[in-house]
Amino acid sequence: MTPPISAAIRPTVKIGCSIVLSNDADEAVHGRHLVQAMQLAVDQANARGLPFQVDLLVGDDGQSLAGAQAVAHRFVADPQVLGVVGTMNSHTSLATAPIYHAAGLAQISPSASTPALTRQGYDTFFRLVPDDLVQGQDAAHFATTILHANRIAVVHDQTSFGLPLAEVFARIAQEQQAEIVLFAGIERGNTVFSNVVEALVATAPDLVFFAVIEAEGRHLARHSRQAGSRAVFMGTDGLKPSHFLATPGYDIPGPYHTNASTDVLVASSAQPFATAYRERYGELYSIYTAEAYDAVSILIDAFLRAPSLNRSAIRAAVAATQDFPGATGPITFDAHGDIANPLIGIYRWAGGRMRFLGYARYLLAQAEGLNA
């Protein structure tokens, strides 16, 4: 039996965590829970008696380009940082991917979904959520095939997250013979959208697709209802399947949501993580926490599989990840750094809570079977 390695002679390796903890209250809530999930993964790994000590180094990027770049430069400058989890957002991941690539430092995002991220040729970037091409396609098929939407309005926030998602949704919906009666951009950070609301009412869509995040979605939904819109509302994971599009008091089905992250209340693979998270923190939080937990776990697995503890070897080990038994399910990265076999969950707000309907792929297959 091999004796345990003394803590005194074990090297320390660090995992950087670029996360939102300030500047945006909604995003900061998610950020705090993601940090907790990552710390849980680190502590569980250290408790197993690794040949090295793993420390989590947290950097608050504030969801800003400058903040994320500053965090990236700090991590790159620390030779003990051998992998990074983050950023949470697409625009900050686009801004930091070149920095991490230049340093050969593996970067795994638990939530950034813009398609461009894995099409830039950076072999250091990986992510644990489907890209927005997958989400937009599945959302459009669900809207037209299952919700039978014919006249659709699409609202986006003009960002690297919202615009590509809106574009692919609109394209697929049109291929399904739906009419896009409005394609409008808003400015992130605003709370009044009079022109867009007026256009929504004037064009009378039967469904509105929101490629926006929480605060904007909340105000748009409420103001549109108050102005007379009777359309069904549909959101994405940018709204973190929740109450942000719900308009109680209006007898209209939905809203409906797509979700690219793993629902730890539903996925059987996430139950051990869910139990441990609840026991440690006294609550369970489902939004990207399983992805954050898995990102750390994959890096630690790469540390163990790599022939040496250097950034190049670890990046190669991350890229070679095959069927890793994660909380999000078996994880394999394709040649671009995307996950294989991506699934998009579909939800409906009803009875005061968001209810899981199933995965889009299977719901659509079932609907097509019934219509055959």
C-alpha positions in Angstrom: 0.0 0.0 0.0 1.4 3.4 -1.0 1.7 5.7 2.0 -0.1 9.1 1.7 1.9 11.9 0.4 2.7 14.4 3.1 1.0 17.7 2.7 4.4 19.4 3.4 5.9 18.0 0.2 2.9 18.2 -2.1 3.1 21.0 -4.7 0.2 23.5 -4.8 -1.6 24.0 -8.1 -4.2 26.7 -8.7 -7.4 26.8 -10.7 -8.4 30.4 -11.6 -12.1 31.3 -11.5 -13.2 34.4 -13.5 -16.7 35.1 -12.3 -19.3 37.9 -11.9 -19.6 38.9 -8.3 -20.4 42.6 -8.7 -21.9 45.3 -11.0 -24.9 43.2 -12.0 -27.1 42.0 -9.1 -28.8 39.2 -11.1 -25.5 37.8 -12.6 -23.7 38.2 -9.2 -26.3 35.8 -7.6 -25.3 33.1 -10.2 -21.6 33.9 -9.7 -21.7 33.3 -6.0 -23.3 29.9 -6.4 -20.9 29.0 -9.2 -18.0 29.8 -6.8 -19.6 27.6 -4.2 -19.9 24.7 -6.6 -16.3 25.1 -7.7 -15.1 25.2 -4.1 -17.1 22.0 -3.4 -15.3 20.2 -6.2 -11.9 21.4 -5.0 -12.5 20.4 -1.4 -13.8 17.0 -2.4 -10.8 16.4 -4.6 -8.3 17.5 -1.9 -10.0 15.2 0.6 -9.2 12.2 -1.7 -5.5 12.7 -1.0 -4.2 14.0 -4.4 -0.5 14.1 -5.1 -0.9 17.9 -5.1 -2.9 20.5 -3.2 -5.5 22.3 -5.3 -6.4 25.9 -4.5 -9.2 27.9 -6.1 -8.2 31.5 -7.0 -11.3 33.7 -7.5 -11.3 36.8 -9.6 -14.3 39.1 -9.9 -14.6 40.2 -13.6 -17.7 42.3 -12.9 -19.1 41.2 -16.3 -16.9 43.9 -18.0 -14.3 43.5 -20.7 -11.7 45.4 -18.8 -12.4 43.5 -15.6 -12.2 40.1 -17.3 -9.0 41.0 -19.1 -7.4 42.2 -15.8 -8.4 38.9 -14.1 -6.9 37.0 -17.1 -3.6 38.8 -17.0 -3.4 38.1 -13.2 -4.0 34.4 -13.7 -1.6 34.2 -16.6 1.1 35.9 -14.5 0.8 33.3 -11.7 2.8 30.2 -12.7 0.8 28.0 -10.2 -2.4 28.7 -12.2 -2.7 25.6 -14.5 -6.3 26.0 -15.6 -9.2 28.5 -15.6 -12.9 28.2 -15.2 -14.8 31.1 -16.8 -15.8 33.5 -17.9 -19.6 33.3 -17.3 -20.5 35.5 -20.3 -19.9 35.3 -24.0 -18.5 38.9 -24.5 -16.0 38.5 -21.7 -15.0 35.1 -22.9 -14.4 36.5 -26.4 -12.2 39.2 -24.8 -10.1 36.8 -22.7 -9.8 33.8 -25.0 -6.8 35.3 -26.8 -5.0 36.1 -23.5 -5.4 32.5 -22.3 -4.5 31.1 -25.7 -1.2 33.1 -25.8 -0.3 31.7 -22.4 -1.3 28.1 -23.3 -3.7 28.1 -20.4 -6.8 25.9 -20.6 -10.0 27.9 -20.1 -13.4 26.1 -19.5 -16.5 28.2 -19.5 -19.5 26.8 -17.6 -22.0 29.1 -19.5 -20.6 31.2 -22.4 -22.6 30.2 -25.5 -21.9 32.4 -28.5 -20.9 30.2 -31.4 -17.9 32.3 -32.3 -16.0 31.2 -29.1 -15.1 27.8 -30.5 -14.6 29.0 -34.1 -11.6 31.2 -33.5 -8.9 28.5 -33.6 -8.1 28.8 -29.9 -7.2 25.3 -28.8 -7.3 26.4 -25.1 -11.0 27.3 -25.0 -13.6 24.7 -23.9 -17.2 25.0 -22.7 -19.7 22.8 -21.0 -22.9 24.3 -22.5 -24.3 23.9 -26.1 -23.6 26.9 -28.3 -26.4 29.2 -29.3 -26.8 27.6 -32.8 -28.0 24.5 -31.1 -30.2 26.4 -28.7 -31.6 28.7 -31.4 -32.4 25.9 -33.7 -34.2 23.8 -31.0 -36.1 26.9 -29.8 -37.3 27.7 -33.3 -38.4 24.1 -34.0 -40.2 23.9 -30.7 -42.0 27.3 -31.3 -43.2 26.3 -34.8 -43.8 22.6 -34.4 -45.2 22.3 -30.9 -46.4 25.8 -30.1 -47.6 26.3 -33.7 -46.4 29.9 -33.8 -46.9 31.5 -37.2 -46.3 35.2 -36.6 -43.2 35.6 -34.5 -41.4 38.7 -33.1 -37.8 38.4 -32.2 -36.2 40.8 -29.7 -32.4 40.7 -29.0 -29.9 42.7 -27.0 -27.4 43.3 -29.8 -24.7 41.5 -27.9 -22.5 38.5 -28.8 -24.9 36.4 -26.9 -28.3 37.8 -28.0 -27.8 38.7 -31.7 -26.5 35.3 -33.0 -29.1 33.5 -31.0 -31.9 35.7 -32.5 -30.5 35.3 -36.0 -30.4 31.5 -36.0 -33.9 31.4 -34.3 -35.3 33.7 -37.0 -33.7 31.8 -39.9 -34.9 28.4 -38.7 -38.4 29.7 -37.9 -38.7 31.1 -41.5 -37.5 27.8 -42.9 -40.4 26.3 -40.9 -42.7 28.7 -42.8 -43.3 31.1 -39.9 -43.3 34.8 -40.6 -40.9 37.0 -38.7 -43.1 40.1 -38.2 -40.5 42.0 -36.1 -36.7 41.7 -35.6 -35.7 44.4 -33.1 -32.6 45.2 -31.0 -32.6 46.8 -27.6 -29.7 48.2 -25.5 -28.6 46.1 -22.6 -29.0 48.1 -19.3 -32.1 50.0 -20.3 -35.4 49.5 -18.6 -37.7 51.4 -20.9 -38.3 50.1 -24.5 -41.2 52.2 -25.7 -40.5 51.8 -29.5 -40.1 48.1 -29.3 -43.2 47.6 -27.1 -45.2 49.7 -29.6 -44.0 47.6 -32.5 -44.8 44.4 -30.6 -48.4 45.5 -30.1 -48.7 46.9 -33.7 -47.4 43.7 -35.4 -49.6 41.4 -33.3 -47.3 38.4 -33.2 -48.6 35.1 -31.7 -45.2 34.5 -30.1 -42.3 36.7 -29.0 -38.8 35.2 -28.7 -36.6 37.1 -26.2 -32.8 36.8 -26.8 -32.0 39.0 -23.8 -31.0 38.6 -20.2 -32.9 39.0 -16.9 -33.5 42.7 -16.2 -34.3 43.6 -19.8 -36.6 40.5 -20.1 -38.5 41.4 -16.9 -39.2 45.0 -18.1 -40.0 44.1 -21.7 -42.5 41.4 -20.6 -44.3 43.6 -18.2 -44.5 46.6 -20.4 -45.6 44.6 -23.4 -48.5 43.0 -21.5 -49.5 46.4 -20.1 -49.5 47.8 -23.7 -51.9 45.0 -24.8 -49.7 42.2 -26.2 -51.4 38.8 -26.0 -48.5 36.9 -27.5 -46.9 33.8 -25.9 -43.5 34.7 -24.6 -40.5 32.4 -25.1 -37.0 33.0 -23.5 -33.7 31.3 -23.4 -31.0 30.4 -20.9 -30.0 34.1 -20.8 -33.1 34.5 -18.7 -32.0 31.5 -16.5 -35.4 29.7 -16.8 -37.2 31.5 -14.1 -39.8 34.1 -13.4 -38.4 36.9 -15.5 -40.9 36.6 -18.4 -43.8 35.6 -16.2 -46.7 38.1 -16.2 -49.2 36.9 -13.5 -52.7 38.2 -14.0 -52.8 37.6 -17.7 -54.5 34.5 -18.9 -51.9 33.5 -21.5 -50.0 30.2 -21.6 -46.3 30.2 -20.6 -43.9 31.7 -20.8 -41.7 28.9 -22.3 -38.0 28.7 -21.9 -35.1 26.9 -23.4 -32.2 26.0 -21.1 -28.7 24.9 -22.1 -27.5 24.2 -18.6 -28.1 21.1 -16.6 -31.1 21.1 -14.3 -29.8 19.4 -11.1 -33.4 18.8 -10.0 -34.0 16.7 -13.1 -30.7 15.1 -14.3 -29.9 11.7 -12.6 -26.2 12.3 -13.2 -26.4 15.4 -11.0 -27.9 13.9 -7.9 -24.7 13.2 -6.0 -23.6 16.7 -6.6 -27.0 18.1 -5.7 -27.0 16.2 -2.4 -23.5 17.4 -1.5 -24.2 21.0 -2.5 -27.4 21.1 -0.4 -25.7 19.5 2.6 -22.9 22.0 2.5 -24.7 25.2 1.7 -28.2 24.5 3.0 -29.9 25.1 -0.4 -29.7 23.9 -3.9 -29.1 26.1 -6.9 -29.4 24.8 -10.4 -28.2 27.5 -12.8 -24.8 26.4 -14.2 -23.7 25.1 -10.9 -23.3 21.5 -12.2 -21.3 22.9 -15.2 -19.0 24.9 -12.8 -18.5 21.8 -10.6 -17.6 19.7 -13.7 -15.2 22.3 -15.1 -13.1 22.1 -11.9 -13.4 18.3 -11.9 -12.3 18.0 -15.5 -9.2 20.2 -14.8 -8.3 18.2 -11.8 -8.7 15.0 -13.8 -6.4 16.6 -16.5 -3.8 17.4 -13.8 -3.8 13.7 -12.8 -3.6 12.4 -16.4 -1.1 14.9 -17.8 2.5 13.6 -17.9 3.7 16.7 -16.1 2.1 19.7 -14.3 2.6 22.3 -17.0 0.1 24.3 -18.9 0.7 22.7 -22.3 0.4 19.1 -21.0 -2.8 20.0 -19.1 -4.4 21.7 -22.1 -3.8 18.6 -24.1 -5.2 16.4 -21.4 -8.4 18.5 -21.2 -8.8 18.3 -25.0 -8.5 14.5 -24.8 -11.4 14.3 -22.2 -13.6 11.4 -23.2 -16.8 10.3 -21.4 -15.8 12.0 -18.2 -18.5 11.0 -15.6 -19.7 14.5 -14.8 -22.7 15.9 -12.9 -23.9 17.1 -16.3 -23.6 13.6 -17.7 -20.8 12.0 -19.7 -18.5 14.7 -21.1 -16.5 14.5 -24.3 -15.0 17.6 -26.1 -15.1 17.7 -29.9 -12.2 19.2 -32.0 -13.5 22.7 -31.4 -13.8 22.5 -27.6 -17.6 22.0 -27.6 -19.4 19.2 -25.8 -20.6 16.3 -27.8 -24.3 15.3 -27.8 -25.7 18.7 -26.5 -29.2 18.7 -25.1 -31.5 21.7 -24.7 -34.2 21.6 -22.0 -37.7 23.0 -22.5 -39.6 24.6 -19.6 -43.0 26.2 -19.1 -44.0 28.5 -16.3 -47.2 27.3 -14.7 -48.7 27.3 -11.3 -46.1 29.8 -10.0 -43.0 27.8 -11.0 -41.0 26.6 -14.0 -41.9 23.1 -15.0 -39.6 20.9 -17.0 -41.3 19.5 -20.1 -38.4 17.5 -21.5 -35.5 17.9 -23.9 -36.2 19.5 -27.2 -34.7 16.7 -29.2 -37.0 14.1 -27.7 -40.1 16.4 -27.6 -39.7 17.2 -31.3 -39.2 13.5 -32.2 -42.3 12.6 -30.3 -44.3 15.3 -32.0 -43.1 14.3 -35.4 -44.0 10.7 -34.7 -47.5 11.7 -33.7 -47.8 13.7 -36.9 -46.4 11.0 -39.2 
